Amino acid sequence: MAPTAVDVTSSAINAASSAPLKTSKLTSPTAELHPLDDITPGENNLAVELIRDYHRNDGFEPWFKAVQRQEPRKAVLLQWLDAYHAGHKPAAIPRKIEVLYIEPASARIHEAIVDVASQKVESHSVVQGNHRTNLDITQLEAFEAALVQDPVVKQALKELGLEPDTPIASDPWIYGADSFEDQPYLMQFLMYLKSPRTGYDGDTFHYSWPLPFVPVVDVNSGTIVRVDWCYTGDSADGMVHTWKEGWARSNMEEREYMPHLQQNFQPRAGLKPLIVQQPEGPSFTVKGKSVEWQGWQFRLSWTAREGLTLHDLRFKGRSVFHRLSMSEMTVPYGDPRPPLHRKQAFDVGDASCGFTANSLSLGCDCLGAIHYFDGHLALPSGVLLQQQNVVCMHEVDDGLGMKHTNYRTNNPYVVRRRTLVLQTIITVANYEYIFLWHLDQTGAISFEVRATGVLSVSPIDAGKTSPYGNVVSRGVLGTNHQHIFCVRVDPRIDGDGNTVHYEDSVTMPFDTEADKLLNPYGTGYTVQKTVLEHEGGVNLDPLKNRTFKITNPNKINAISQKPIGYKLHLPATQLLLAHPDSVAFARAEFARQHVWVTKYRDDELWAGGKFTNQSNGKQGGLATYSQAKEGTVNEDIVLWAVFGLTHNPRVEDFPVMPVESLMMSLKPNDFWETCPILDIATSTQAVNKSILVQPSEAEAPSCCKK
C-alpha cells in the first residue's frame, strides 16, 4: 500500500472546560510571588516570545510542549522556606521559566531556560539521541480525524468485507518499542467499528467492535507507512491469521454504557440522595495555592507532566516532606502476538497528567464543601491554557479514628477520623486514573490510585478463548496487562539529613540448648534493621513483614530512644512481568523493585527517564540514577515507592470498569512522644446529628446521647 498524507494542521481543545488566557509582555514585577507559585500569564508570554525571537532565522516555528516555572534549586529554596516559616521576609529567588519544544518537521527536541528578571534566554540546548516528546491533543485529534478517511484504511475495511464508508473510530496508541535499535517516529492506531444503531452519536461505544488491523503513522511525515494485521485466534491457532471477509459483522455485538444509548434503560430504583453537608463550612483555609488544615501546612502546584504536586509539607510546625508527586506509571500488555506486543504505555511521560486532566464537577466528581484549583499549561502555539477545576479539595469523614471502651465503666472514648482529600482525574484515551492524596489528623499522608474507564481491548474470533486475556463480550478480548505506578517521595523529616532502612520481623533461634536459654518456649521474635547505605532498589517481603522507614538520625525520640521518622506502608504487589532480556523490561527500570533510594539531584524527577515515548531502554530511570551507588546515610535523599495492579480482566469490567483501588501511606513513626490526636474532640450526637432510621424503645448508647 502506498503511504498517504495525514493532515496534522488542525487544532482542537474543549473550550467548554478550558479557555486560553490572553497574555501580554511582562510589565509587573514577580518579586511578590512565592518561589513555588505556578507560571503567570505574563511569564508565559515572555518565554514564548523570547524563544520565537531566538529562532527567528532558523526556519521553523517552535511547537511548544511545556512552558512552566522551573522549580528553584533545592539548596536555595530550603533556605528561603526556613526563613519564610520563621517569620522573616527573605529576598526573592530569581524566577526561571523552563521551555520544552520541538521543530515540527523533524521533532528534534529543544530545551531552554528563560530568566524572568533579565528577560533573556539564559540557556539553550538540543537534546541529543533518538528521543521523543509526548504527543499532545492537537496532534492526536488531527491524526484521528484524518485516519478514518484515509484510502489505506478504506482498503483495509474492504479486505474485511466492509463498505469503505462504514462508520469507524480510531484510538491513538503510543507505538512502544520492539527493538533496541532506534526507529523512526511512529504512532499506532487501534481501529473499531461504530455501532450500526448508534454510530452517528458521538458517545457511541466503539470498543465493543474492535477491528483486526493497526495503521502505523510516521509522525514527522504524517503518512501511514503500513498496516499491521492482528491475530484473532486462540492458542491452538498460534501465529496464524484466522479472520476472513465478513468476519467483522458476524463477530460482534453491541454494548453501550451511556443511559441515552442503552436499549430499554431503566435506572435502579430505591437509591435515595446522600447529601454531604458542612453547615459551618470546611475546616481548611486557602490562600492562593497554600493550604492549612488541622496542623497541616503545604502548597500545591500544577505541572505539565505530573499534574498535581505537593510541596513544603509541614505538620504542627515541623517539616515532614519537601515534595510529593506521581512520578511515572507503565502499562505493559501481555499479548505476545504482533503487533499488539508493542502496547506499553507510560501514561505520565507519554501522555502527561497535566494535559489529560479532567475539569471536575460539583456533585459528580467531588461531594461536599469543595474548593477547586485551576492549572495553567501552554498549548503548542504557546498560548496559555487555563484548565479549570483540575484539583478538588474537600474533607471526608473516614470512619473511626480511635476508640476504647473501659469495660469496667462501659464508658467509650470515640474520635472520628477526618481526612483532607485532594483529587485529580486523568483520561488517557480509554482509561481513567483517579489520584487522591489523603492527609489525616495524625500527620499521616496517603496516596491512592483508582483505575477505571474502559479496557483497551483487541479482537478475537467469536467462540474462541485466549490465554492472553478474557473474553468480555462477543468478539472482544480484554487483554491481560499491568499498571505499575511510582510515587516520588522527597522527605525532609524534621530537618535535613535523612536515612532509609527496612525492618524484618524474624523468629528467634530455637535449635540449641544455648538458644533455648534466650527463647526457652520458642515464642520470641525480633526486628532486624537493615540500613540502605547506598543508592539502589529493594523489594518488599510480606513473609517478614518488611517495613521501610525514613528517619532523621540527628533527632532522637526521647521516649523510644530511636531516631524520629516516618514509615512506609506499601502494598506488596507484583512487579514487571516482561522478561528481563526484553525491550519492555529495559524501558521500565523503576518497575523492577518495590522501593528505591537515590541521592537528591535537581531535575531528577522521572522514575522512567525523561523521554519515555518510543523509548528503547536508553532513556534512563531509577536504575540509571542509582548506578553510581552514592551514599544515602544522613543525606538529602529521595525515596521512590512502586506498586501496581496486575489486571486480568473480568466480564464485569466491560463495557466500563468499576474502580480498582490501591493505596500507599506514610505514617509518623516515633515522630511524636505521645498520640498526636488526643486533642481532637470526641464524637457526639450533638455535633454529628445522625438520624435513627428505625427507632426502638431501647436506649441509644451513652456516647450517642451526649
ABEGO torsion letter per residue (X at the ends): XBBBBBBAABBBBBAAABBBBBBBBBABBAAABBAABBBBAAAAAAAAAAAAAAAAAAGBBBBBABBBBBBBBAAAAAAAAAAAAAGBBBBBBBBBBBBBBBBAAAGBBBBBBBBAAAGBBABBBBBBEBBBBBBBAAAAAAAAAAAAABAAAAAAAAAAGBBAABBBBBBBBBAEBABABBBBBBBBBBBBBBBAAAAABAABBAAABBBABBBBBBAAAGBBABBBBBBABBAAAEBBBABBBGAAAAABBBBBABAAABBGBBBBBGBBBBBBBBAAEBABBBBEABBBBGGBBBBBBBBAAAEBBBBGBBBGGBBABABBBBABBBBBBABABOAAAABBBBAAAAAEAAAABBBBBBGAABBEBBBBBBBBBBBAAGBBBBBBGABBBBBBBAEBABBBBBAAAGBBBBBBBBBBBBBBBBBBEABBBBBBBBBBAAGBBBBBBBBBEBBBBBBBBBGBBBAAEBBABBGBBBBBBBBBBBBBBBBBBGEBGBBBBBBBBBBBBAABAAAAAABAAGABBBBBBBBBABBEBBBBBAAAGBBBBBBBAABBBAAAGBBBBBBBBBBBBBBBABBAABAAAAABAAAABABBBBBBBBGBABAAEABABGBAGAAEEAAAAAAAGBBABGBBBBBBBBBBBBBBBBAAAOABBBBBBBBBBBBBBGABABBAAAABBBBBAAAAGBBBABBBABBBBAAAAX
